[in-house]
Amino acid sequence: MVRFERTINMPEKILESFNVKHLSILDEKGDDDESLMPSLSDTDIKIMYELLVLSRTFDHQALNLQREGRIGSYAPILGQEASQIGSAFALEKTDWIFPSFREIGVYITMGYPLHMLFQYWSGDERGVKTPEELNIFPVCVPVGTQVPHAAGAAMAIKYKNERKAVAAYFGDGGTSEGDFHEGMNMAGVFKLPVVFICQNNHWAISVPREKQTASKTIAQKAFAYGFEGIQVDGNDIFAVYKATKDALDKAKKGDGPTLIECFTYRMSDHTTSDDASRYRFKEELEAWKPKDPILRLKLFMEKKGLWTEQYQKEVEGRAKEAVDEAVKKEEAIEHPEPKDMFTFTREKLSPRQMRQIREL
């Protein structure tokens, strides 16, 4: 017996569609799109530039100190300064910040004491005992674990009906962690006032971005969780600032989260324990040098009459003086008691910890 089945062709319906926008305002030649320029005074722009220079000066000194054995392992930010200063410049002191381990520029922009940053990287955890006037959490070394923490803080803000927002920073490698997806999902479901800022620097240690995800962009991951994602030129400080400011304003109005993908590049090694020359081509590095965020802003300021050789010398001089003073202040601090690494871990120390203290 032959059985015949009739196939009914059901019309397909588009249930959802999305577009990923890319925002760029300032190009490599220092020319800007005036129609997109955020509202920034000449003074604001100068402060931004000075923060960029200060952050790079700090970064350079930290590398030197590590090579001299005066601090421990350090995660450089060379090339990523605009992603950090541009986004942090949009934050208010009342907002909450959850960094990873490569946000020196964010700390500096928010006014974190420089000597305490050197203190942390020297191995003294007292360096991340955040000053009372700042709402920035300690350095988070485990990859991605700060993302659900940020979502939780945003939930608390929503419960308390406060006009505040949360910023969570992470790298492209962090988007491969389960914590990223859990935090994003929670933020989308509860429409939380949080801005996720991914510094896509193309490398998670030696793993290239294309090995992290098959998605064409990281920004598009937001749409799966029911909110907006946008990619910005991460070396364009104006684009980063505008995208972050817009996202923060939206969050504070109760319109939910945003994922910002800062498309940038890690010009240095992953950390001082890494050698990037072993896994990436020199040509790739050279291609990104003209995109330098500080050079780009300098060219813009020069065209606007905001930059001169004398101004540059003064900015560099002040930055060097501030960093040198911070190093002196940090190195004058009395070293912590070695037993302190155990003392504050639990209310009551375990027998094993007591034995380790005696051995120490």
Sequence and secondary structure as in RCSB ss.txt:
>XXXX:A:sequence
MVRFERTINMPEKILESFNVKHLSILDEKGDDDESLMPSLSDTDIKIMYELLVLSRTFDHQALNLQREGRIGSYA
PILGQEASQIGSAFALEKTDWIFPSFREIGVYITMGYPLHMLFQYWSGDERGVKTPEELNIFPVCVPVGTQVPHA
AGAAMAIKYKNERKAVAAYFGDGGTSEGDFHEGMNMAGVFKLPVVFICQNNHWAISVPREKQTASKTIAQKAFAY
GFEGIQVDGNDIFAVYKATKDALDKAKKGDGPTLIECFTYRMSDHTTSDDASRYRFKEELEAWKPKDPILRLKLF
MEKKGLWTEQYQKEVEGRAKEAVDEAVKKEEAIEHPEPKDMFTFTREKLSPRQMRQIREL
>XXXX:A:secstr
                    EEE  B TTS B TTT     HHHHHHHHHHHHHHHHHHHHHHHHHHTTSS    
  TT HHHHHHHHTT  TTSEEE  S  HHHHHHTT  HHHHHHHHTT GGGGS  TT  B     STTTHHHHH
HHHHHHHHHHT S  EEEEEEGGGGGSHHHHHHHHHHHHTT SEEEEEEE SEETTEEGGGT SSS SGGGGGGG
TSEEEEEETT HHHHHHHHHHHHHHHHTT   EEEEEE    S SSTT  GGGTS HHHHHHHGGG HHHHHHHH
HHHTT   HHHHHHHHHHHHHHHHHHHHHHHTS    TTHHHHTT SS  HHHHHHHHH 
